Amino acid sequence: MEVKMQLTEEQQAILNGEKGETLAKVMETMVRYGDVFGADKMVPVTSKYNHLVTSVGLKALAPVYELMDKLIDAGAVSKQQFSMDPRPMDSNVPSDLLQDIVFKYFMFTRQEFYEGQLEKLGLMNKNAFTCTCYMDEVGNTPKKGDILSWAESSAVVYANSVLGARCNRNSGIIDLMGSVLGYVPSFGLLTDEGRKASWIIEVRTTKKPEAQLLGSAVGMKVMEEVPYVRGLDKWLGGKLDDDAKTYLKDFGAATASNGAVGLYHIENITPEAVELGEKLIREDAKVYVIDDQELQRVYDNYPVIWKNKDAKPKLCFMGCPHMSLNQLISWTEKVEASLKAAGNTQVVIPTVFTAAPDVLKAFGETPYAARLKKTGVITSYICPLMYMNNPMSTRKPVITSSNKLRTYTNARYYTDDEILEQITKGGK
């Protein structure tokens, strides 16, 4: 094949089949991928671990299982151990008989088989199923400057922005191939030029903006471009602590799902913004001002696609992306206080808080776990998106404060305060 980019001798040898036909095909795929986006070379993947997005054993993914078998048989396994996106099912999450039948017999029929393949390919451990692999409890936290081969959009934008690692918004399977090969094509967010901001976001709200709502507004405006955000640092306490990281996790997920943002810079907060400041801004950068009125306009324009728009919610999902440990703790306190004020002892809507298995384990070792259980809130490692993709689940009026879940399913978005009001007091 004709190769536009510059390959090293080792890379060319792999392409020529000197390390086997299977690895040659993987290299050809990655070279073609790079050529499409104008990559000039392949660069080594330098992170200790990888993260893969395709975590579900859907019946329809037969070609994926065939590909996995070929890689395993050829010994072309991942050069790194990897974590995965969340599992799609959990018996602790409320579902009816029809939902269960669809899950078990029509959707995730190959889950156990697929997880066996993943273990052979290099899965970190059986708990490594989460979209927030970068949590300290999970252990897949890239360092600043690390080159990654990830695809999960909320994880990519977090790694790029909050951690200062480098990763493009890849697709599923491309993430695996980069890990198997140990190289990815250099373009876009892997380059200094590609990380410069073409938008300046001026945050001029009178109170701390809702992370998911602000991220939604930014994502819909800038789409795949890089924003440089001013004025948010004062609401984040001027430092990148655990609270700020949790806020930016949710903000970034909304920018990535409501738009296609793979990197953002927060003035005085995120690593590259602290290091380089306004040098990150392109000369022709556009400006978008976000005040209280603009956030309200964005919120008011979200479509409600429930069959009955006045239906009473039957389920609430929190944690898309998965919640952090400090979120689980702070939400326990908020739920308790709001229930007490309402004169209730348990939530009035079935409510599920989702988090990584290892985060849930750490939470279980705190006194807050028993306190949250008393409120009736369920904790789970499930992927809410996969639950909602069950056609039987679309019949349920589900509420959430996740703009990602709102975007990809028929779940209805409310702010955190509105969610708290509904699950503890009812109404709305």
Legacy VTK file of the C-alpha trace (Angstrom):
# vtk DataFile Version 3.0
C-alpha trace
ASCII
DATASET POLYDATA
POINTS 428 float
0.000 0.000 0.000
1.065 3.601 -0.576
1.978 5.268 2.711
1.835 9.049 2.998
3.338 9.379 6.478
6.925 8.736 7.507
7.377 5.319 9.127
10.371 4.091 11.095
12.174 0.936 10.004
10.408 -1.043 12.720
6.980 0.300 11.743
7.613 -0.428 8.062
8.732 -3.946 8.937
5.468 -4.556 10.807
3.524 -3.217 7.817
5.497 -5.543 5.538
4.392 -8.529 7.595
7.691 -9.341 9.288
5.881 -9.781 12.624
2.960 -11.699 11.212
-0.027 -11.142 8.984
-2.376 -10.126 11.811
-0.107 -7.396 13.161
0.485 -6.196 9.592
-3.259 -5.722 9.181
-3.421 -3.815 12.449
-0.606 -1.540 11.283
-2.279 -1.025 7.904
-5.511 -0.033 9.652
-3.713 2.522 11.818
-1.730 3.903 8.879
-4.881 4.347 6.808
-6.554 5.996 9.790
-3.639 8.400 10.158
-3.527 9.173 6.447
-7.181 10.242 6.488
-6.400 12.881 9.123
-3.091 14.020 7.666
-0.777 12.415 10.218
2.896 12.793 9.345
4.171 9.946 11.552
3.316 7.279 14.094
4.231 7.904 17.729
4.601 5.422 20.611
1.801 4.961 23.123
3.472 5.870 26.421
0.774 5.438 29.087
1.094 2.549 31.543
-2.453 1.348 30.863
-4.956 1.654 28.038
-8.724 2.117 28.216
-11.212 0.530 25.792
-14.732 1.713 25.086
-16.352 -1.463 23.707
-17.359 -3.208 26.929
-20.684 -4.819 26.068
-21.374 -8.332 24.813
-24.042 -7.367 22.312
-25.288 -10.100 20.002
-24.794 -7.722 17.071
-21.045 -7.413 17.673
-20.142 -10.793 16.159
-17.415 -9.246 13.924
-15.747 -7.836 17.046
-15.585 -11.267 18.693
-14.138 -12.721 15.488
-11.490 -9.982 15.422
-10.657 -10.582 19.087
-10.166 -14.312 18.444
-7.801 -13.573 15.562
-5.742 -11.222 17.713
-5.601 -13.748 20.566
-4.712 -16.658 18.274
-1.921 -14.618 16.673
-0.557 -13.532 20.046
-1.228 -9.922 19.036
-2.448 -8.946 22.482
-2.343 -5.486 24.034
1.084 -4.127 24.936
-0.623 -2.584 27.969
-3.154 -3.901 30.399
-6.400 -1.998 30.003
-9.594 -0.936 31.732
-12.997 -1.025 30.038
-16.163 1.042 29.920
-18.889 -0.096 32.372
-20.733 -3.369 32.282
-24.253 -3.078 30.806
-26.231 -5.054 33.389
-26.642 -5.234 37.155
-29.432 -7.163 38.860
-29.532 -4.515 41.619
-30.915 -1.932 39.180
-34.724 -1.918 38.972
-36.141 -3.563 35.842
-39.300 -5.399 34.907
-39.732 -8.815 33.329
-39.828 -7.544 29.737
-36.662 -5.515 30.249
-34.925 -8.551 31.738
-35.947 -10.753 28.810
-34.594 -8.250 26.275
-31.348 -7.786 28.226
-30.716 -11.508 28.617
-31.962 -12.992 25.351
-31.757 -10.227 22.756
-29.071 -7.721 23.788
-26.132 -8.773 25.952
-26.127 -12.458 25.101
-22.324 -12.685 24.716
-21.241 -10.723 27.794
-19.589 -13.602 29.656
-17.860 -14.883 26.507
-16.646 -11.394 25.596
-15.233 -10.711 29.043
-13.274 -13.968 28.695
-11.748 -12.612 25.493
-10.876 -9.336 27.203
-9.040 -11.157 29.980
-6.892 -12.935 27.381
-6.176 -9.640 25.613
-4.963 -7.825 28.744
-7.800 -6.664 31.014
-6.363 -5.049 34.177
-8.679 -6.967 36.513
-12.318 -8.015 36.796
-13.239 -4.731 38.488
-11.784 -2.527 35.756
-15.133 -1.671 34.146
-15.862 2.062 34.313
-15.950 5.167 32.135
-13.927 6.996 34.843
-10.833 4.803 34.729
-8.708 7.788 35.764
-10.067 7.749 39.331
-7.365 7.097 41.928
-9.278 4.058 43.181
-9.215 2.470 39.702
-5.557 3.171 39.018
-5.514 4.036 35.322
-4.467 7.682 35.676
-2.217 8.906 32.853
0.565 11.393 33.498
0.943 14.802 31.856
2.290 14.346 28.340
1.434 10.646 28.084
0.309 9.493 24.623
-2.908 7.457 24.859
-5.001 5.226 22.624
-8.463 5.756 24.137
-11.927 6.183 22.621
-14.399 6.812 25.499
-15.300 10.464 24.890
-15.719 11.535 28.522
-12.431 9.866 29.488
-10.546 11.317 26.505
-11.609 14.882 27.276
-10.750 14.434 30.972
-7.318 12.956 30.228
-6.493 15.712 27.735
-7.824 18.605 29.778
-7.498 17.801 33.485
-4.458 15.505 33.320
-2.618 17.054 30.379
-2.203 13.725 28.590
-2.565 13.534 24.793
-5.218 11.549 22.977
-7.455 11.984 19.955
-11.155 11.141 19.984
-10.691 7.696 18.496
-13.379 5.158 17.715
-13.937 1.814 19.365
-11.528 -0.926 18.139
-9.106 1.778 16.958
-8.331 2.227 20.668
-7.510 -1.494 20.947
-5.437 -1.513 17.769
-3.317 1.371 19.019
-2.668 -0.578 22.193
-1.879 -3.831 20.369
0.455 -2.018 17.993
2.004 0.305 20.575
1.752 3.214 18.133
-0.863 5.779 17.117
-0.838 8.279 14.235
0.245 11.786 15.222
-2.361 14.418 14.379
-4.922 16.659 16.061
-4.786 16.693 19.848
-1.459 14.863 19.883
0.238 17.952 18.428
1.042 21.318 20.044
-0.789 23.182 17.290
-3.859 20.962 17.579
-4.165 21.793 21.282
-4.557 25.531 20.766
-7.927 27.105 21.461
-10.074 28.584 18.701
-12.801 29.709 21.145
-12.693 31.934 24.217
-15.533 31.171 26.633
-16.340 34.039 29.000
-18.236 32.734 32.055
-20.172 35.659 33.580
-22.734 33.897 35.751
-23.855 35.228 39.145
-23.416 31.828 40.807
-21.457 28.639 40.205
-22.842 27.264 36.939
-24.147 23.713 36.810
-21.275 21.634 35.402
-23.410 19.579 33.023
-25.362 22.608 31.819
-22.290 24.759 31.247
-20.583 21.887 29.428
-23.648 21.424 27.260
-23.673 25.099 26.260
-19.962 25.035 25.429
-20.165 21.759 23.506
-23.092 22.844 21.344
-21.343 26.113 20.491
-17.759 25.005 19.740
-18.518 21.437 18.563
-15.129 19.711 17.945
-12.964 22.787 18.476
-10.883 23.619 21.570
-12.298 26.178 24.051
-10.319 28.329 26.514
-12.599 29.099 29.452
-12.252 32.299 31.460
-14.079 33.164 34.663
-14.740 29.616 35.827
-11.674 29.483 38.060
-13.297 31.695 40.705
-16.154 29.210 41.066
-13.682 26.327 41.387
-11.706 27.907 44.214
-8.757 28.680 41.982
-7.171 25.238 42.276
-7.393 21.765 40.810
-8.518 19.872 43.934
-10.870 16.878 44.172
-13.975 19.072 44.003
-12.690 20.825 40.878
-11.760 17.509 39.256
-15.246 16.149 39.932
-16.822 19.300 38.482
-14.619 19.139 35.372
-15.386 15.434 34.920
-19.060 16.271 34.444
-18.416 19.505 32.557
-16.148 17.716 30.090
-18.531 14.819 29.537
-21.222 17.300 28.524
-18.899 19.154 26.136
-17.946 15.849 24.546
-21.491 14.493 24.165
-23.423 17.686 23.395
-20.628 18.644 21.022
-17.466 16.752 20.136
-14.927 18.446 22.393
-11.775 16.431 23.058
-9.867 19.121 24.983
-10.655 22.283 26.895
-8.494 24.700 28.881
-9.696 26.331 32.120
-7.780 29.519 32.874
-5.623 29.204 36.022
-6.841 25.648 36.650
-5.959 22.987 34.058
-2.270 22.085 33.598
-1.601 23.593 30.181
-3.591 26.736 30.968
-1.505 27.233 34.119
1.719 26.613 32.218
1.039 28.502 28.984
-1.906 30.806 29.689
-3.080 32.882 26.741
-0.352 31.442 24.496
-2.864 28.623 24.010
-5.336 30.966 22.295
-5.281 31.335 18.512
-5.185 34.861 17.129
-8.514 34.450 15.349
-10.310 32.882 18.320
-14.046 33.520 18.545
-15.746 34.605 21.786
-18.824 33.087 23.449
-20.247 34.783 26.538
-22.187 32.594 28.977
-24.289 34.343 31.604
-27.336 33.255 33.604
-29.689 34.072 30.736
-27.674 32.027 28.247
-27.661 28.985 30.504
-31.416 29.321 30.983
-31.889 29.568 27.212
-29.906 26.351 26.707
-31.859 24.570 29.440
-35.239 25.698 28.092
-34.435 24.359 24.633
-33.795 20.770 25.656
-36.456 18.584 24.015
-38.625 16.316 26.168
-39.184 13.095 24.238
-41.251 11.175 26.757
-44.495 9.857 25.261
-46.334 11.571 28.121
-44.479 14.767 28.955
-46.381 15.069 32.249
-45.579 11.552 33.411
-44.279 11.018 36.935
-40.651 9.815 36.946
-40.229 6.076 37.552
-36.438 5.978 37.839
-33.519 8.348 38.423
-29.962 7.731 37.241
-27.011 9.659 38.650
-23.510 8.949 37.438
-23.000 9.251 33.691
-20.028 9.440 33.729
-19.566 7.423 36.900
-19.601 9.331 40.182
-16.450 10.040 42.172
-15.965 9.076 45.815
-16.457 12.654 46.974
-19.674 12.863 44.923
-21.052 9.751 46.606
-20.228 11.239 50.001
-21.582 14.724 49.278
-24.761 13.332 47.707
-25.325 11.117 50.736
-25.321 14.221 52.916
-27.580 16.119 50.522
-30.108 13.304 50.240
-30.226 12.870 54.015
-30.741 16.582 54.640
-33.410 16.934 51.958
-35.309 13.844 53.173
-35.279 15.197 56.711
-36.623 18.556 55.539
-39.396 16.770 53.639
-40.278 14.493 56.541
-39.393 11.392 54.534
-37.046 8.541 55.397
-36.405 7.161 51.890
-36.308 8.475 48.339
-39.731 8.658 46.687
-38.405 7.724 43.228
-36.218 4.631 42.641
-32.747 6.169 42.398
-29.473 4.654 41.211
-26.040 6.166 41.853
-23.450 4.604 39.542
-19.693 4.503 40.087
-16.662 2.363 39.296
-16.543 -0.954 41.187
-13.364 0.103 43.003
-14.882 3.469 43.911
-17.934 1.679 45.290
-15.612 -0.585 47.267
-13.847 2.441 48.773
-17.227 4.053 49.486
-18.355 0.857 51.210
-15.484 1.230 53.654
-16.824 4.587 54.819
-19.779 5.153 57.192
-21.546 6.982 54.371
-22.374 3.741 52.527
-24.708 2.500 55.268
-26.225 5.969 55.581
-26.951 6.143 51.838
-28.459 2.650 51.876
-30.913 3.770 54.577
-32.210 6.453 52.186
-33.192 3.779 49.663
-30.684 4.913 47.026
-29.169 2.005 45.080
-25.479 1.986 44.149
-24.347 0.204 40.986
-21.450 -0.200 38.558
-23.838 -0.288 35.565
-23.637 1.847 32.425
-26.879 3.886 32.454
-26.595 4.393 28.687
-26.674 0.657 28.035
-29.626 0.228 30.392
-31.529 2.960 28.565
-30.721 1.485 25.157
-33.030 -1.412 25.948
-36.150 -0.622 23.871
-38.286 -1.653 26.852
-36.553 1.004 28.962
-37.769 3.796 26.686
-41.264 3.259 28.088
-40.089 4.465 31.494
-39.927 8.177 32.295
-36.337 8.375 33.579
-34.760 11.528 35.011
-31.089 12.451 35.304
-28.714 15.360 35.791
-26.387 13.880 33.164
-26.365 15.761 29.895
-24.647 12.793 28.286
-27.486 10.464 29.245
-30.028 13.076 28.123
-28.334 13.391 24.743
-28.108 9.704 23.890
-31.383 8.422 25.383
-34.903 9.575 26.220
-33.925 10.385 29.829
-35.035 13.864 30.892
-32.496 16.345 32.223
-32.860 18.303 35.436
-30.273 20.236 37.408
-28.775 18.651 40.518
-31.000 20.755 42.778
-34.108 19.772 40.824
-33.124 16.100 40.934
-32.619 16.306 44.697
-36.050 17.894 45.091
-37.753 15.205 43.024
-36.153 12.137 44.562
-36.630 13.290 48.146
-39.866 15.272 48.015
-41.582 14.351 44.747
-43.375 16.855 42.567
-42.007 18.850 39.636
LINES 1 429
428 0 1 2 3 4 5 6 7 8 9 10 11 12 13 14 15 16 17 18 19 20 21 22 23 24 25 26 27 28 29 30 31 32 33 34 35 36 37 38 39 40 41 42 43 44 45 46 47 48 49 50 51 52 53 54 55 56 57 58 59 60 61 62 63 64 65 66 67 68 69 70 71 72 73 74 75 76 77 78 79 80 81 82 83 84 85 86 87 88 89 90 91 92 93 94 95 96 97 98 99 100 101 102 103 104 105 106 107 108 109 110 111 112 113 114 115 116 117 118 119 120 121 122 123 124 125 126 127 128 129 130 131 132 133 134 135 136 137 138 139 140 141 142 143 144 145 146 147 148 149 150 151 152 153 154 155 156 157 158 159 160 161 162 163 164 165 166 167 168 169 170 171 172 173 174 175 176 177 178 179 180 181 182 183 184 185 186 187 188 189 190 191 192 193 194 195 196 197 198 199 200 201 202 203 204 205 206 207 208 209 210 211 212 213 214 215 216 217 218 219 220 221 222 223 224 225 226 227 228 229 230 231 232 233 234 235 236 237 238 239 240 241 242 243 244 245 246 247 248 249 250 251 252 253 254 255 256 257 258 259 260 261 262 263 264 265 266 267 268 269 270 271 272 273 274 275 276 277 278 279 280 281 282 283 284 285 286 287 288 289 290 291 292 293 294 295 296 297 298 299 300 301 302 303 304 305 306 307 308 309 310 311 312 313 314 315 316 317 318 319 320 321 322 323 324 325 326 327 328 329 330 331 332 333 334 335 336 337 338 339 340 341 342 343 344 345 346 347 348 349 350 351 352 353 354 355 356 357 358 359 360 361 362 363 364 365 366 367 368 369 370 371 372 373 374 375 376 377 378 379 380 381 382 383 384 385 386 387 388 389 390 391 392 393 394 395 396 397 398 399 400 401 402 403 404 405 406 407 408 409 410 411 412 413 414 415 416 417 418 419 420 421 422 423 424 425 426 427
